């Protein structure tokens, strides 16, 4: 029997993709929403068994305030945080807010399902490997590994980063070309290079990868679009 779950993530594309994957595997996904104003109210009103709460910045102050409110008003709702490779402070903040689990954004769907089952059963949903890596970082702060978002950012040129941000915001080739004052054919070339460098096969996969690694939060916002767009050729 599937879990009654609600997916909440600040990047809507990622939330909707995960919700669709869970539905295909037999889970009852109530909604997918961004954790902006009203997100906690939505979770509380729908009362899922488990809330998957996504964040790209688990160590930021107040990021888990919705979790605190959910747990205070609906303690029967289990909350599992979806986040990047965390530092010990991020894990501590999640559990201090009332979360019962932490799953990395790049976890396979089977790992997410295991976390859902554990959370519904009242168990702690975090892999031993994740705890070990977090405590290793805590005990050896000088040996902190570079995070995935920074690594990916270094792979892209500034122009490719802007293309990725525009892709994540849902812009098609024509809008990307207009916003960057380049020809549509050039925009298509940039998009293909970004997909190749990130090792993904579609724009949706690129947007999801950028969101879950925190790459988008490090990138500057794109410039406003230029109109009319440049002509092809």
NORTAQUI-V384219 format. One record per pair of residues at least 6 apart in sequence whose ideal C-beta (glycine too) atoms are under 8 Angstrom apart, sorted by sequence separation. I is the first residue (numbers start at 1). J is the second residue. D is the distance in whole Angstrom. If there is no record, write none. Layout:
<<I,J,D> <I,J,D>>
//
This chain:
<<9,15,4> <23,29,5> <33,39,6> <57,63,6> <58,64,8> <71,77,7> <118,124,7> <119,125,5> <137,143,8> <177,183,6> <195,201,7> <200,206,5> <209,215,8> <210,216,5> <8,15,7> <22,29,5> <70,77,6> <83,90,7> <95,102,8> <118,125,4> <137,144,6> <177,184,4> <180,187,7> <195,202,7> <198,205,8> <7,15,5> <43,51,5> <55,63,5> <71,79,7> <86,94,8> <94,102,5> <103,111,6> <107,115,8> <137,145,8> <153,161,7> <156,164,7> <171,179,7> <182,190,8> <195,203,7> <198,206,5> <7,16,8> <9,18,7> <33,42,6> <55,64,8> <70,79,6> <103,112,6> <116,125,8> <166,175,7> <167,176,7> <177,186,7> <200,209,6> <19,29,5> <115,125,4> <166,176,5> <174,184,6> <177,187,4> <195,205,8> <7,18,5> <31,42,7> <53,64,8> <83,94,7> <91,102,6> <114,125,8> <115,126,8> <173,184,5> <176,187,4> <195,206,6> <198,209,6> <7,19,5> <19,31,8> <67,79,5> <103,115,5> <191,203,7> <194,206,6> <198,210,8> <19,32,4> <53,66,7> <81,94,4> <163,176,6> <166,179,6> <174,187,8> <18,32,8> <53,67,6> <67,81,7> <101,115,5> <166,180,8> <173,187,5> <176,190,8> <7,22,7> <31,46,6> <173,188,5> <176,191,7> <16,32,5> <30,46,5> <86,102,6> <111,127,7> <5,22,6> <15,32,4> <64,81,8> <101,118,7> <163,180,7> <15,33,7> <30,48,5> <35,53,7> <79,97,8> <81,99,5> <86,104,8> <100,118,8> <101,119,5> <162,180,7> <173,191,7> <15,34,7> <35,54,8> <51,70,6> <79,98,6> <80,99,7> <83,102,7> <85,104,6> <100,119,5> <12,32,7> <35,55,7> <79,99,5> <80,100,7> <81,101,7> <83,103,8> <84,104,7> <79,100,6> <80,101,4> <81,102,5> <82,103,5> <83,104,7> <84,105,6> <159,180,7> <5,27,6> <7,29,6> <12,34,5> <78,100,5> <79,101,8> <80,102,7> <81,103,7> <82,104,8> <83,105,6> <100,122,8> <103,125,7> <2,25,7> <4,27,8> <5,28,7> <6,29,7> <9,32,7> <11,34,8> <43,66,8> <58,81,7> <78,101,8> <80,103,6> <82,105,6> <100,123,8> <101,124,6> <102,125,8> <103,126,8> <2,26,4> <3,27,5> <4,28,5> <5,29,6> <6,30,5> <7,31,8> <8,32,7> <10,34,5> <100,124,6> <101,125,3> <102,126,5> <163,187,7> <167,191,7> <2,27,4> <3,28,7> <5,30,7> <6,31,6> <7,32,5> <8,33,5> <9,34,7> <10,35,5> <40,65,8> <44,69,7> <58,83,4> <100,125,6> <101,126,5> <2,28,5> <4,30,7> <6,32,8> <7,33,8> <8,34,7> <9,35,7> <10,36,8> <40,66,4> <44,70,6> <51,77,6> <53,79,5> <55,81,7> <58,84,7> <71,97,7> <72,98,8> <104,130,7> <6,33,8> <8,35,5> <39,66,6> <43,70,5> <47,74,6> <50,77,7> <51,78,7> <53,80,7> <54,81,8> <55,82,7> <56,83,7> <59,86,8> <67,94,7> <71,98,3> <163,190,4> <167,194,7> <49,77,7> <50,78,5> <51,79,5> <52,80,6> <53,81,5> <54,82,4> <55,83,5> <56,84,6> <58,86,5> <59,87,6> <70,98,7> <102,130,7> <163,191,6> <40,69,5> <44,73,5> <47,76,8> <48,77,6> <49,78,7> <50,79,7> <51,80,7> <53,82,7> <54,83,7> <64,93,6> <68,97,5> <40,70,6> <44,74,5> <47,77,6> <50,80,6> <52,82,5> <59,89,5> <63,93,7> <64,94,6> <67,97,4> <68,98,6> <82,112,8> <160,190,6> <164,194,5> <8,39,6> <35,66,6> <43,74,8> <59,90,4> <67,98,6> <159,190,7> <163,194,5> <58,90,3> <64,96,8> <65,97,8> <67,99,6> <44,77,8> <58,91,8> <64,97,4> <160,193,6> <8,42,8> <18,52,7> <43,77,7> <59,93,6> <160,194,5> <164,198,8> <8,43,6> <58,93,6> <64,99,7> <80,115,5> <91,126,8> <6,42,8> <58,94,6> <80,116,7> <167,203,5> <6,43,6> <160,197,7> <156,194,7> <168,206,8> <15,54,7> <80,119,5> <91,130,8> <167,206,6> <168,207,4> <6,46,6> <14,54,7> <79,119,8> <91,131,8> <167,207,6> <78,119,4> <156,197,6> <6,48,4> <78,120,6> <106,148,7> <155,197,5> <164,206,6> <168,210,6> <180,222,8> <5,48,5> <8,51,6> <9,52,8> <11,54,7> <91,134,5> <155,198,8> <164,207,8> <168,211,7> <179,222,6> <180,223,8> <4,48,5> <5,49,7> <6,50,8> <8,52,7> <9,53,8> <10,54,7> <58,102,8> <78,122,7> <86,130,8> <179,223,6> <4,49,4> <5,50,5> <6,51,5> <7,52,5> <8,53,5> <9,54,3> <10,55,7> <11,56,8> <80,125,5> <165,210,8> <179,224,7> <181,226,5> <184,229,7> <3,49,6> <4,50,7> <5,51,7> <6,52,7> <8,54,6> <9,55,8> <10,56,7> <53,99,7> <88,134,5> <152,198,7> <164,210,6> <179,225,4> <180,226,8> <184,230,8> <3,50,6> <5,52,6> <7,54,7> <87,134,7> <88,135,7> <178,225,5> <179,226,6> <183,230,5> <185,232,6> <85,133,8> <86,134,6> <168,216,6> <178,226,5> <182,230,6> <183,231,7> <184,232,5> <185,233,8> <88,137,6> <178,227,6> <181,230,6> <183,232,6> <87,137,6> <88,138,4> <175,225,6> <178,228,7> <183,233,6> <52,103,8> <54,105,7> <87,138,8> <164,215,7> <165,216,6> <178,229,3> <164,216,8> <177,229,5> <178,230,7> <169,222,8> <177,230,6> <165,219,5> <175,229,8> <164,219,7> <165,220,8> <174,229,6> <165,221,7> <166,222,5> <87,144,8> <152,209,8> <162,219,8> <165,222,5> <8,66,8> <152,210,7> <161,219,5> <162,220,8> <161,220,8> <52,112,7> <162,222,5> <152,213,6> <162,223,8> <85,147,6> <153,215,6> <84,147,7> <85,148,6> <152,215,5> <18,82,8> <52,116,8> <84,148,7> <149,213,4> <84,149,7> <148,213,4> <149,214,4> <153,218,6> <50,116,5> <147,213,7> <148,214,8> <149,215,4> <153,219,7> <147,214,7> <149,217,8> <150,218,7> <50,119,5> <149,218,6> <49,119,8> <50,120,6> <49,120,5> <9,82,7> <25,109,7> <27,113,8> <22,109,8> <21,109,5> <25,113,7> <27,116,7> <22,112,7> <14,105,8> <22,113,8> <18,112,7> <105,211,8> <106,212,6> <105,212,3> <106,213,7> <105,213,7> <5,116,6> <3,116,5> <3,117,7> <3,120,5> <84,212,7> <84,213,6> <82,212,8> <84,214,5> <13,168,7> <56,211,7> <56,212,7> <11,168,7> <13,170,8> <56,213,8> <57,214,7> <54,212,8> <56,214,4> <56,216,7> <57,217,7> <56,217,5> <17,204,7> <13,204,7> <17,208,6> <14,207,8> <13,207,5> <14,208,5> <13,208,6> <11,207,8> <11,208,8> <14,211,5> <13,211,7> <14,212,6> <11,211,4> <11,212,8> <9,211,8> <11,216,7>>
//
